[in-house]
Amino acid sequence: MSTQGPPEFQIADDDGNLTPHLVQLLEGRTLSEEESSNAFRSIMSGKADHAEIGALLALMATRLPTVDELVGAARVMRERVDQLETGVAPEDLLDTAGTGGAPKTFNISTAAAIVAAASGARVAKHGNRSRTGRGSAEVLEALGVDVGAGRETQRACLERAGVCFCFAIHHHPAARHAMPVRKALGFPTLFNLLGPLTNPAGAGRQVMGVYRADFVPIVAEALARLGSVRALVMHSDDGLDEFSLGASNQVAQVDRGSVRTYRVDPAELGLTPTPYTDLQARDLPHAVELVRSILSGDERGPAREIVLLNAAAAIHAAGQSDDIESGISIAAQSIDFGDAMRTLETLVEVSNHDP
């Protein structure tokens, strides 16, 4: 029996028991990498009680996670992911998945992923449905992409279009054990940070927006320890988990274990300062219309510019440009020469046919 607490609170020790970790957190202590791995292994195995899972996630949400806690949990998620074998070396693959939890505009990271792919990056776009009904899965589906395509089709999409969609619910079966708890909680949890850290294809390059500025250095250090080749972790001063046109952007860049920080001011890059409230989609059809018009080159205003900025960051993370500024012109050319729209059309065609 556990010796924690008075006798009436003692429960049997087993490998799904989160009580020792909960006691540690209640005492104001943090978890080591190994302890975090053990706790999340209990969750992912389905052995942990839902009440204990909720308590653990809530306690961890009362403060910033440590790098050890994030790395330990991410390693377990990576152990249990249903992997996608692509034929492309993981260190050459890019992901643009972010955390969510920030004010909504339209699906900037999804459009940026397609533009980056059209510019020469190889993108394994990780994503899911959203509580808003306008997540990457919903928008790509409305654009005609089969977001539920099987592994061989995903691989064919990557080979022929330069981009595939990795639907999180199909690649993280172990996460289902925590899903009822996450849905019951009305706030983001550590899982919001973990999803983008566990790309099914093992992408070693990444642009990851986070919904709080103080997450930026923590996530960057975690990615460095997890072996990222290059990653840009960012948060905008106006609260977005995307590069914003309306404010300066805080960035921590990971390059093979080292981390440096800098800021990106859109005005200094020749972009038009625009509040994010001017870039919000009314509904799913409006979001789809925006993405399509940007990729086709019909949209020439700030919606195009914010995609150019975010695509430029992805192009830089992929090693296709020396910096974000030069990435902007590469992104613009991929749209204006028709490559971005052709990439979307190829993705739609290949995703809907067996390879």
C-alpha positions as CSV (number, residue, x, y, z in Angstrom):
1,M,0.0,0.0,0.0
2,S,1.1,3.6,-0.5
3,T,2.4,5.4,2.5
4,Q,1.4,8.8,1.3
5,G,-1.0,10.6,3.6
6,P,-3.2,9.3,6.4
7,P,-4.3,5.7,6.3
8,E,-7.8,6.4,5.0
9,F,-6.2,8.0,1.9
10,Q,-3.8,5.1,1.1
11,I,-4.3,3.4,-2.2
12,A,-2.7,0.4,-3.8
13,D,0.6,1.0,-5.6
14,D,0.5,0.1,-9.3
15,D,2.1,1.4,-12.4
16,G,-0.9,3.5,-13.2
17,N,-1.0,5.3,-9.9
18,L,-0.3,9.0,-10.3
19,T,-0.6,9.8,-6.6
20,P,3.1,10.1,-5.9
21,H,3.4,12.6,-8.7
22,L,0.4,14.5,-7.5
23,V,1.7,14.7,-3.9
24,Q,5.0,16.0,-5.3
25,L,3.2,18.7,-7.3
26,L,0.9,19.6,-4.4
27,E,4.1,20.2,-2.3
28,G,5.2,22.8,-4.9
29,R,7.9,20.6,-6.4
30,T,8.4,19.9,-10.1
31,L,8.9,16.6,-11.9
32,S,12.3,15.4,-13.2
33,E,12.4,14.2,-16.8
34,E,12.2,10.6,-15.6
35,E,9.3,11.3,-13.3
36,S,7.4,13.2,-16.0
37,S,8.0,10.3,-18.4
38,N,6.7,7.8,-15.8
39,A,3.5,9.9,-15.2
40,F,2.7,10.3,-18.9
41,R,3.5,6.7,-19.6
42,S,0.8,5.8,-17.0
43,I,-1.6,8.2,-18.8
44,M,-0.7,6.9,-22.3
45,S,-1.0,3.3,-21.3
46,G,-4.7,3.8,-20.2
47,K,-3.9,2.7,-16.7
48,A,-4.3,6.1,-15.0
49,D,-7.6,7.1,-13.5
50,H,-9.3,10.0,-15.2
51,A,-9.7,11.9,-12.0
52,E,-5.9,11.7,-11.4
53,I,-5.2,12.7,-15.0
54,G,-7.3,15.8,-14.6
55,A,-5.6,16.6,-11.3
56,L,-2.2,16.2,-12.8
57,L,-2.9,18.4,-15.8
58,A,-4.6,21.1,-13.7
59,L,-1.8,21.2,-11.2
60,M,0.8,21.5,-14.0
61,A,-1.3,24.3,-15.5
62,T,-1.0,26.5,-12.4
63,R,2.6,27.4,-13.4
64,L,5.0,27.2,-16.2
65,P,6.2,23.7,-17.1
66,T,9.9,23.0,-16.7
67,V,12.0,21.8,-19.6
68,D,12.4,18.5,-17.8
69,E,8.7,18.0,-17.6
70,L,8.1,18.9,-21.2
71,V,10.9,16.7,-22.5
72,G,9.9,13.7,-20.4
73,A,6.3,13.9,-21.5
74,A,7.3,14.5,-25.2
75,R,9.6,11.4,-25.2
76,V,6.7,9.2,-24.1
77,M,4.4,10.7,-26.8
78,R,7.2,10.1,-29.4
79,E,7.6,6.5,-28.2
80,R,3.9,5.8,-28.7
81,V,3.2,7.7,-32.0
82,D,2.0,5.7,-34.9
83,Q,4.9,6.7,-37.2
84,L,4.8,7.8,-40.8
85,E,7.7,6.5,-42.8
86,T,8.1,8.9,-45.7
87,G,11.3,8.1,-47.5
88,V,12.6,11.6,-46.6
89,A,15.2,11.9,-43.9
90,P,13.5,13.3,-40.7
91,E,16.1,16.0,-40.5
92,D,14.9,17.3,-43.9
93,L,11.2,17.4,-42.9
94,L,9.4,20.5,-41.7
95,D,6.3,21.0,-39.6
96,T,4.3,24.2,-38.9
97,A,2.0,22.9,-36.1
98,G,1.4,25.4,-33.3
99,T,-0.3,25.1,-29.9
100,G,-3.6,26.9,-30.5
101,G,-5.1,28.7,-27.5
102,A,-4.4,32.2,-29.0
103,P,-6.8,34.7,-30.7
104,K,-8.0,33.3,-34.0
105,T,-7.3,34.8,-37.4
106,F,-7.5,32.3,-40.3
107,N,-5.4,29.2,-41.0
108,I,-2.2,31.0,-41.5
109,S,0.1,28.1,-40.6
110,T,-1.7,25.8,-43.0
111,A,-1.4,28.2,-45.9
112,A,2.2,28.9,-45.0
113,A,3.0,25.1,-45.0
114,I,1.7,24.9,-48.6
115,V,3.7,28.0,-49.7
116,A,6.8,26.6,-48.0
117,A,6.3,23.2,-49.8
118,A,5.9,25.1,-53.1
119,S,9.2,26.8,-52.3
120,G,11.2,23.6,-51.9
121,A,10.6,22.5,-48.3
122,R,9.3,19.0,-47.6
123,V,6.4,19.4,-45.1
124,A,4.8,16.8,-42.9
125,K,2.0,19.1,-41.6
126,H,0.7,17.9,-38.3
127,G,-2.7,19.0,-37.3
128,N,-6.1,18.3,-35.9
129,R,-9.7,19.6,-35.7
130,S,-10.3,22.6,-33.6
131,R,-12.9,23.5,-31.0
132,T,-13.7,26.5,-33.3
133,G,-14.5,24.2,-36.2
134,R,-11.8,26.0,-38.3
135,G,-8.7,23.9,-37.6
136,S,-6.2,22.8,-40.2
137,A,-8.1,19.5,-40.7
138,E,-11.4,21.4,-41.4
139,V,-9.9,23.9,-43.8
140,L,-7.8,21.4,-45.7
141,E,-10.9,19.1,-46.0
142,A,-13.0,22.0,-47.3
143,L,-10.3,22.7,-49.8
144,G,-10.7,19.1,-51.1
145,V,-7.9,17.3,-49.3
146,D,-8.6,13.9,-47.9
147,V,-7.3,14.5,-44.4
148,G,-7.9,10.9,-43.4
149,A,-5.8,9.4,-46.1
150,G,-3.7,6.4,-45.2
151,R,0.0,6.1,-44.7
152,E,0.9,5.2,-48.3
153,T,-1.2,8.1,-49.6
154,Q,0.4,10.5,-47.1
155,R,3.8,9.3,-48.4
156,A,2.7,9.8,-52.0
157,C,1.5,13.3,-51.2
158,L,4.9,14.2,-49.7
159,E,6.7,12.8,-52.7
160,R,4.5,14.4,-55.4
161,A,3.2,17.6,-53.7
162,G,6.0,18.2,-51.3
163,V,3.5,18.3,-48.4
164,C,1.3,15.8,-46.6
165,F,-1.2,16.1,-43.8
166,C,-0.7,14.0,-40.6
167,F,-4.1,13.9,-38.9
168,A,-3.2,13.8,-35.2
169,I,-6.1,11.6,-34.1
170,H,-4.8,8.9,-36.5
171,H,-1.2,9.1,-35.4
172,H,-1.6,9.4,-31.6
173,P,-3.8,6.5,-30.5
174,A,-2.4,6.5,-27.0
175,A,-3.6,10.1,-26.5
176,R,-7.2,8.9,-26.5
177,H,-6.8,7.9,-22.9
178,A,-6.5,11.6,-21.9
179,M,-9.0,13.0,-24.5
180,P,-12.2,12.9,-22.2
181,V,-10.3,14.7,-19.5
182,R,-8.9,17.3,-21.9
183,K,-12.4,17.9,-23.3
184,A,-13.8,18.3,-19.8
185,L,-11.2,21.0,-18.9
186,G,-11.9,24.5,-20.0
187,F,-8.3,25.5,-20.4
188,P,-5.1,24.6,-22.3
189,T,-3.0,21.8,-20.7
190,L,0.5,20.5,-21.3
191,F,-0.9,18.4,-24.2
192,N,-1.3,21.7,-26.2
193,L,2.5,22.0,-26.0
194,L,3.1,18.3,-26.6
195,G,1.2,17.8,-29.8
196,P,3.5,20.0,-31.9
197,L,6.6,18.3,-30.3
198,T,5.5,14.9,-31.6
199,N,5.3,15.0,-35.4
200,P,4.5,11.5,-36.7
201,A,7.2,11.7,-39.4
202,G,9.8,12.8,-36.9
203,A,10.2,16.2,-38.5
204,G,13.5,17.8,-37.4
205,R,12.6,21.3,-38.6
206,Q,9.8,23.3,-37.3
207,V,8.0,26.6,-36.9
208,M,6.0,26.4,-33.6
209,G,3.8,29.3,-32.4
210,V,2.9,29.2,-28.7
211,Y,0.0,30.9,-27.0
212,R,2.1,32.5,-24.2
213,A,5.3,34.5,-24.5
214,D,6.9,32.8,-21.4
215,F,6.6,29.4,-23.2
216,V,9.0,30.5,-25.9
217,P,12.3,29.8,-24.2
218,I,11.0,26.6,-22.5
219,V,9.8,25.1,-25.7
220,A,12.9,26.1,-27.5
221,E,15.1,24.4,-24.9
222,A,12.9,21.3,-25.0
223,L,13.3,21.1,-28.8
224,A,17.0,21.5,-28.5
225,R,17.2,18.6,-26.1
226,L,14.9,16.6,-28.3
227,G,17.3,16.9,-31.2
228,S,15.7,19.5,-33.6
229,V,17.9,20.5,-36.5
230,R,16.3,23.9,-36.8
231,A,13.2,25.3,-35.1
232,L,11.7,28.7,-34.7
233,V,9.5,29.0,-31.6
234,M,7.6,32.3,-31.5
235,H,4.8,34.4,-29.9
236,S,3.7,37.8,-31.1
237,D,3.4,40.8,-28.7
238,D,-0.3,41.1,-29.7
239,G,-1.0,37.5,-28.5
240,L,-0.9,35.4,-31.6
241,D,0.7,31.9,-31.9
242,E,1.7,33.1,-35.4
243,F,4.1,35.7,-36.7
244,S,1.9,38.9,-36.6
245,L,1.8,41.9,-38.8
246,G,0.4,44.0,-36.0
247,A,3.2,43.7,-33.4
248,S,6.8,42.7,-32.9
249,N,7.4,39.0,-32.6
250,Q,9.5,37.2,-30.0
251,V,11.5,34.3,-31.5
252,A,13.8,31.6,-30.1
253,Q,15.7,29.8,-32.8
254,V,17.1,26.3,-32.3
255,D,20.1,25.2,-34.4
256,R,21.3,21.7,-33.5
257,G,21.3,22.2,-29.8
258,S,22.0,25.9,-29.5
259,V,19.3,28.5,-28.9
260,R,19.4,32.2,-29.7
261,T,16.7,34.8,-29.3
262,Y,15.7,37.7,-31.5
263,R,12.7,39.8,-32.5
264,V,11.0,40.1,-35.9
265,D,9.4,43.5,-36.6
266,P,7.1,43.2,-39.7
267,A,7.5,46.9,-40.5
268,E,11.3,46.5,-40.7
269,L,10.7,43.8,-43.3
270,G,8.6,46.1,-45.5
271,L,5.3,44.6,-44.5
272,T,2.2,46.6,-43.7
273,P,1.4,46.8,-40.0
274,T,-2.1,45.4,-39.6
275,P,-4.0,44.5,-36.4
276,Y,-4.9,40.8,-36.2
277,T,-8.6,41.7,-35.8
278,D,-8.6,42.8,-39.5
279,L,-7.5,39.2,-40.4
280,Q,-10.1,37.1,-38.6
281,A,-12.2,34.7,-40.6
282,R,-15.9,35.0,-40.0
283,D,-16.5,31.2,-40.4
284,L,-15.1,28.2,-42.1
285,P,-16.2,29.2,-45.7
286,H,-14.5,32.6,-45.2
287,A,-11.3,30.9,-44.0
288,V,-11.3,28.6,-47.0
289,E,-11.9,31.5,-49.4
290,L,-9.0,33.4,-47.8
291,V,-6.6,30.5,-48.1
292,R,-7.5,29.8,-51.7
293,S,-7.3,33.4,-52.8
294,I,-3.9,33.8,-51.2
295,L,-2.5,30.7,-52.8
296,S,-3.9,31.6,-56.2
297,G,-2.4,35.1,-56.0
298,D,-5.7,36.9,-56.1
299,E,-5.4,38.3,-52.6
300,R,-2.8,41.1,-52.5
301,G,-3.5,42.7,-49.1
302,P,-2.5,42.0,-45.5
303,A,-3.8,38.4,-45.5
304,R,-1.2,37.6,-48.2
305,E,1.5,39.5,-46.3
306,I,0.9,37.6,-43.0
307,V,1.1,34.3,-44.9
308,L,4.3,35.5,-46.7
309,L,5.9,36.3,-43.3
310,N,4.9,32.9,-41.8
311,A,5.9,31.0,-44.9
312,A,9.3,32.8,-44.9
313,A,9.9,31.6,-41.3
314,A,9.1,28.1,-42.5
315,I,11.3,28.4,-45.5
316,H,14.2,29.5,-43.2
317,A,13.5,26.7,-40.8
318,A,13.7,24.3,-43.7
319,G,17.1,25.6,-44.7
320,Q,15.8,27.1,-48.0
321,S,16.8,30.7,-47.1
322,D,19.5,32.4,-45.0
323,D,17.0,34.4,-43.0
324,I,13.3,35.3,-42.8
325,E,13.7,38.5,-44.9
326,S,15.1,36.6,-47.9
327,G,12.4,33.9,-47.3
328,I,9.7,36.5,-48.0
329,S,10.7,37.0,-51.6
330,I,11.0,33.2,-52.1
331,A,7.5,32.8,-50.7
332,A,6.1,35.6,-52.9
333,Q,7.6,34.0,-56.0
334,S,6.1,30.6,-55.2
335,I,2.7,32.3,-55.2
336,D,3.1,34.6,-58.1
337,F,4.6,32.0,-60.4
338,G,1.7,29.7,-59.6
339,D,3.7,27.1,-57.7
340,A,1.6,27.4,-54.5
341,M,-1.7,26.8,-56.2
342,R,-0.3,23.9,-58.1
343,T,1.0,22.4,-54.9
344,L,-2.5,22.6,-53.3
345,E,-4.0,21.1,-56.5
346,T,-1.5,18.2,-56.4
347,L,-2.1,17.6,-52.7
348,V,-5.9,17.4,-53.4
349,E,-5.5,15.1,-56.3
350,V,-3.0,12.7,-54.7
351,S,-4.7,12.6,-51.3
352,N,-7.9,11.4,-52.9
353,H,-6.4,8.5,-54.9
354,D,-4.8,5.3,-53.7
355,P,-1.0,5.3,-54.6
